[in-house]
Amino acid sequence: MIKGKKIIVVLPAYNAARTLERTYAEIPLEMVDEVILVDDGSSDATVEIARKLGIEKIIVHEQNRGYGANQKTCYNRALESGADIIIMVHPDYQYTPRLVPSMVYLIVNELYPVVLGSRILGRGAIKGGMPYWRYIANRLLTLFQNVVMKQKLSEYHTGYRAFSAEVLKSVNYESNSDDFVFDNQILAQVLYQGYPIAEITCPTVYHPEASSINFWRSLRYGIGVVFTAIQFRLQVWRIWRTKLFDKPKEVSHEG
């Protein structure tokens, strides 16, 4: 613990057998109290490798439920375990866990309740091999979201995030999509509740083992992003109410 805060890293895993060990090796276990891996119906040896690495909490979805559903399980289990700070690290090694201390520092010292590892700050995306079409789509979607939601984030699409437990308990993430647009919905919920978001520069590595979605799923994701931003604005203007921005039902998360 740091300053009496329990710190938990969650790993939403899917076919991460070839990268899990490298990712886990960089998690600063001297400051992390617990690591939780949720396997979303992998067809490879992800679970077996996780057990060999000594990850104590491993939750297995017998069938693939989707990236968003995986995060729901991650956050629910972390809160049930009494986490004060939860950091999501993708086990495909696209983002280095070496930034966990910096992200935790901002939250534990009550500077920000949410921290994102941005691939755009410092030009880490292109340098790390992000395809140009994906980079351009990222920039256009982010511009649209910033204009519609009146924010100034460098990107909304990173999967490297840290939350205080207070934030996760205050947003209705269970109502979010089970697919990739979950990432944008939860940020919209956080912003709607008025929480500030910090960003730190994050180097990223695109390699054959890194998880990625194809063009058509990316297109569907983009449409979902646009729709989420519009929902946010209409909710703020009280023109259209959606359960996305409702307060979550009271749930006990005691470990």
N, C-alpha and C positions, 0 to 999 in steps of 0.2 A: 504493500500500500504506500501511497504518497500522500502526506497530509491527511491520513485517515480515509482516503478514497480507494475503493476497490476498483481495480482496472482489469477489464476483460477484453481480450482480442477475439473476435469472431471470424471464422473462415468459412464463407459460403462456397462449398466445393462441388465441382462437377467434372469428372474425368481429369483430375489434377495429379494423377500418379507421377508424372514425369517432372513436375515442378514443385510439389508439396514440400519435399525435404529441403530444397534450397530456400523456399519461402520461410519455413519454420525455423531454419538455422539463423535467420536474421531478425527474428522477433526478440526484442530485449527482455528476456525472461526474468532478469534481475529486478525489473520494475513492473512486470505484468503478473497479476495474481492468478489468472486463469486463462486458458485458451479453449475455446469451444469450436469444434468443427461440425458443420452440418453438411452431410453428403446427400446430394439431390439425385439419388438413383443412378450413380455412376456405373458404367459398364467395365471400368478398369479396376486397378488395385488401389484406388484412393484410400479406402477404409483400412485395408491391410497395412499400408504404409503409415497411415495415421496412428495405428495401434503400435507399430514398431517404433515410432518416434516418441511414444509415451504420452500422446495427447489423451488426457484423462476423460474429457467429455466429448464423446462422439455420438451424434444423433444421425440416424439414417432414414431418409425418405425411401421407402421401398420402391416407389415409382417416381419418375421425374415430375416435379410439380411446377418448376419454373423458377427463374432467378428471384423474382419478387417474393414468391412463397418461401424460398430458402431464407431470404433476409428476415421474413416474419418469424420463422422458427429461431433464427440466430438471436434476434433482439428479445424475443419472449424468454428464451432460455437464459440469456445474460441477465435480464431483469429479475427472473426467478432466482438467480444465483446471488442476487444482491449487488449487482454492479452499480458503481457510481459513474463510471466512464466506460463507454463501449466504443471500440475501434474496429471497423470492418476492414479486413485486409484480404484481397483476392489471392487465393493460393496458386494462381497461375504465374506468379512472379512478374506481372506487368508493372506492379508498384513495389518498391522496396520497403520492407517493414522498418528500416532504419530511421524513418521519420516519425515513428510512433512516439518517442520521447518529446519531440517538438510539439506534436499535436496534443499530447496529454498535458504538457506544460501550460498551454493556452487555456485549457479547460480547468485544470486543478487550481490555477491561480485566479480563476473567475474573470478572465479577460474576455473569453468568448465561450458560449455553450456548444457551438458546432464548429468543426474545422474540416475543411476540404483540402485534399492534396491535388493541386491544379497542375495539369499537364501543359497548360497554355502559358502560365507565367514562366518567364525564363526560356521560352521556346523549347521546352522539353519534349513536346509532342513530335514535331518534325525531326528533331535531332534523334529521338528514340525510334524513329521508323514508322510513325503513324502515316498511313496512306493519305495522299493529298486529297482525294475525294472525301475521305472521312474528316480530315482537318477542316476543309471548306464547309462541310455540312455542320460540323461542331460550331464553327464561328457564326454561321448564318442563324442557326437555331438559338445560340446564346444571345446574339444581337436581338432577335425577335423577343426572346424571353425577358431580357433586360428592359426593353422598351415597354412591353405590355405589363410587366410586373413591377416596373420602376425600381430596378435594382442595378447593381454594378459588379456582378460576379464575372470572373474571367471565363468560367465554364460551369455548366450544370450537369455535365455528363461523366465526370470522374466517378470511379467506383471506390475511391479511397476516402473514407470519411470517419470522423470521430464525433460522438454525441455524448452529452451529459445525460444521465438517466432521467433527469427532470424533463428534458426535451422529448425523449421518446415516450414518456408517460403522458405527455400533454397533447400528442398528435394521434390521429386515428389511422395509423398505418395499416391496421387490419383491413380497412376498407379499400386499400390500394390494389392495383393490378398484381397478379402473380407473375407477370412478365417483366421485361426490362424497363418499361416506363415507370415502374415502382420508384426508381431512383429520382425521377423528376417530381413525382407526386409527393414524396416525403419532403423534398426541399420546398415545394410550394406550400405544404402544410406548416413547415417550420417558419417560413417567411410570413405566412398569414397570422401565425400566433405572435409575431413581432420579435422573434429571436434573431439577433445578429449572427452573421456567418463569417468566419475568418477563412482565408485561403493561404496556403504556403506552397512554394514552388516544389514540384514533385517531378523528378526524372522518371521517365517511363521507357519500357523496353518492349518493342513488338517483335515477337519471335514465333516460330511455328507452333510452339506449345501454348502460346497465350490464347485465352478464350476470346472469340470474336464472333459477331453475328454477320450473316451474309447480307447482300444488298437489299433483298426484299424485306427481310426482318428489320433492317435498318430503316427502310422506308416506312414501315408500319410504326416503328419506334418514333420516327420524326413526326408522324401525324399525331401520335399520342402526346408528344411533347407540346406541339402547338395547341392541341385541345386542352391540355392541362393548364397552360398559361392563360388561355381564354376563360376557362372555368374560374381561375384565380381572380381575374379582373372583374368578371361578372359577379362573383361572390362579394368582392370588395365594394362594388357599386350597388349591391343588394338587388340586382336584377334577376339573378338565378342562383338558387341555393342548392348545393350538392352535399351529400353526406361526407364527401372527401374532407370537408373542413369542419365537420362536427367534432365536438369533444369526444374522446373515447369513453366507452363505458368503464365504470369502476372495476378494475381487475386487480386481484392480489398478486404481487410479484415477490412475495417474501421467499427467500431461499430456504 
